[in-house]
Amino acid sequence: METVRRIRALLAAGLPTRIIRQVLPCTSDEATLRPCPGVLTSLRDQLNVLDQRAADLETARRLLRQTIAAAENAAG
């Protein structure tokens, strides 16, 4: 059951299953991460992917807000 909780937490953190497969053997019963070859690099890479997605979403939100504001100004 503890393994399922760890997997769910890692999925909720945005990790794909291929990285979870790599990270899971490096976790302890306390859900702390032990040093394993390549794991930190994979986690940093995934963090960069998530940061880029967040930046892309922020750009999309800004453009959508501008579009809505322009449409409201034109209508009103």
C-alpha positions, -999 to +999 in steps of 0.1 A: +000+000+000+029+024+008+043+019-027+009+029-042+009+060-021+044+069-033+035+063-069+004+085-065+024+113-049+050+111-077+023+112-103+007+142-086+040+159-087+039+157-125+064+129-130+058+105-159+058+068-152+092+063-169+108+086-143+087+071-115+101+037-125+135+051-121+128+070-088+108+044-069+136+020-061+154+051-046+127+059-020+127+046+015+099+037+038+098+073+050+093+084+013+127+101+013+150+099-017+182+080-015+210+089-039+207+067-070+226+071-103+209+095-127+178+102-105+186+138-097+194+145-133+160+130-144+142+150-117+159+182-127+151+176-163+114+170-154+114+202-134+126+221-164+098+205-185+073+216-159+087+251-157+085+254-195+049+242-195+040+267-167+056+295-188+037+284-219+004+283-199+011+318-185+017+331-220-016+315-232-035+330-203-021+365-210-031+363-246-065+350-238-071+378-213-060+403-239-083+388-265-112+389-241-105+425-231-103+436-267-136+418-275-153+434-245-139+469-255-151+464-291-186+453-279-190+479-254 
